[in-house]
Amino acid sequence: MKKMRLYLDTSVISHLDAPDTPEKMQETLALWEDIRAGKYEIVLSDVVFEEIEKCEQPKKQRMYEYLAEIKYTETQNTKEIENIANHIIQLNILQEKHYNYSSHIACAIVRECDFIVSWNFKHLVNPKTVKGVGYVVSILRYKNIDIVSPPTLLNMEEL
């Protein structure tokens, strides 16, 4: 059986070391155990690494240490990704000032991920974005993708 391909946005990696939000940290660590065990194919974009670089130490170092524990495919920005990200902005799914989020989505679409996993409920894991992304993939003829939080993904595994 083919492994599910997950795109992780920066919020997931950040919550691996987030003592200020212990419940989210525990749920993220539970998902991370499955990722470390090779249960999923993982895709990260150059935007994830750009965002990690903006973090303060020692947080930045911890995030890189966690990433060293797993196998992942890093994707560089391409014209195709830029075009989809711009499409998301033009359709007013996300605002231009949130271009990085549309870039995360576009990368996951181009790399044919099954899920985008995020803790960002304001911009990614919300009905407007999920519905809008469904529309984008249908009109541009890409594979369908869903946007979920770590506990939602973990709960799906239990079914």
C-alpha positions in Angstrom: 0.0 0.0 0.0 1.3 3.5 -0.9 2.2 5.7 1.9 0.3 8.9 2.4 2.3 12.0 1.4 2.2 14.8 3.9 3.3 18.4 3.5 4.3 19.8 6.9 4.1 23.6 7.3 6.4 25.3 9.8 3.9 25.4 12.6 4.0 21.6 12.9 7.8 21.6 13.3 7.6 24.5 15.7 5.1 22.7 18.0 7.5 19.8 18.6 9.1 22.1 21.1 6.3 24.3 22.5 6.1 23.9 26.2 3.7 26.9 26.3 1.1 24.8 24.5 1.6 21.3 26.0 -1.4 19.7 24.5 -0.5 20.7 20.9 3.1 19.7 21.6 2.1 16.2 22.8 -0.2 15.7 19.7 2.6 16.9 17.4 5.1 14.6 19.1 2.7 11.7 18.6 2.5 12.4 14.9 6.3 12.8 14.8 6.7 9.3 16.1 4.7 8.0 13.2 6.8 10.1 10.8 10.1 8.9 12.3 8.8 5.3 11.9 8.5 6.0 8.2 4.7 5.7 8.1 4.4 8.7 5.7 6.3 10.4 2.9 7.2 13.9 4.0 7.5 17.0 1.8 8.9 20.3 3.0 9.4 23.4 0.9 12.2 26.0 0.9 9.6 28.3 2.5 9.6 26.1 5.6 13.4 26.5 5.9 13.2 30.3 5.3 10.7 30.5 8.2 12.8 28.3 10.5 15.8 30.6 9.8 13.8 33.5 11.2 13.3 31.8 14.6 15.4 32.6 17.6 17.9 30.3 19.1 17.6 27.8 20.8 14.3 27.2 19.1 15.8 27.2 15.6 18.4 24.6 16.6 15.8 22.3 18.1 13.7 22.5 15.0 16.7 21.4 12.9 17.5 18.6 15.3 14.0 17.3 14.9 14.2 17.5 11.1 17.5 15.5 11.2 15.5 12.6 12.7 13.3 12.1 9.7 13.4 11.5 5.9 11.9 14.2 3.8 11.9 15.6 0.3 12.8 19.3 0.1 11.2 21.2 -2.7 12.5 24.4 -4.2 10.2 27.1 -5.6 9.3 26.7 -9.2 7.3 28.7 -11.8 4.5 26.2 -11.4 4.4 26.7 -7.6 4.5 30.5 -8.0 1.6 30.3 -10.6 -0.6 28.3 -8.2 0.3 30.5 -5.2 -0.7 33.6 -7.3 -3.9 31.9 -8.3 -4.8 31.4 -4.6 -4.2 35.1 -4.0 -6.1 36.2 -7.1 -9.1 34.1 -6.1 -9.0 35.8 -2.6 -8.6 32.5 -0.8 -5.7 34.2 1.0 -4.5 37.8 1.0 -1.3 38.8 -0.8 0.4 39.7 2.5 0.0 35.9 3.4 1.8 34.8 0.2 4.0 32.3 2.2 0.8 30.4 3.1 -0.3 30.2 -0.5 3.2 29.0 -1.4 3.0 26.2 1.2 -0.3 25.1 -0.4 1.0 25.4 -3.9 4.1 23.3 -3.1 1.9 20.6 -1.6 -0.4 20.6 -4.6 2.5 20.4 -7.1 4.2 17.6 -5.1 0.8 15.7 -5.1 0.6 15.5 -1.3 -2.5 13.9 0.2 -2.6 16.3 3.2 -1.2 19.6 4.3 -0.7 19.3 8.1 -0.7 22.6 10.0 -1.6 24.2 13.3 -2.4 27.4 11.6 -6.2 27.6 11.9 -6.4 31.3 10.9 -4.9 30.9 7.4 -4.7 27.2 6.5 -6.9 24.8 8.5 -10.2 26.6 8.1 -13.3 26.1 5.9 -12.6 29.0 3.6 -9.1 27.9 2.7 -10.0 24.2 2.5 -12.9 24.9 0.2 -10.9 27.4 -1.9 -8.0 25.0 -2.3 -10.5 22.3 -3.4 -11.7 24.7 -6.1 -8.2 25.5 -7.2 -7.2 21.9 -7.6 -10.4 21.1 -9.5 -10.1 24.0 -12.0 -6.3 23.5 -12.5 -6.8 19.7 -12.7 -4.5 18.7 -9.8 -5.0 15.9 -7.4 -7.3 16.7 -4.5 -5.6 17.6 -1.2 -7.0 18.2 2.3 -5.7 20.5 5.0 -5.8 19.1 8.6 -4.3 19.6 12.0 -2.1 16.9 13.6 -4.8 15.5 15.9 -7.2 15.3 12.9 -4.7 13.2 11.0 -4.0 11.1 14.1 -7.7 10.5 14.6 -8.1 9.5 11.0 -5.5 6.8 11.5 -7.6 5.2 14.2 -10.6 4.7 11.9 
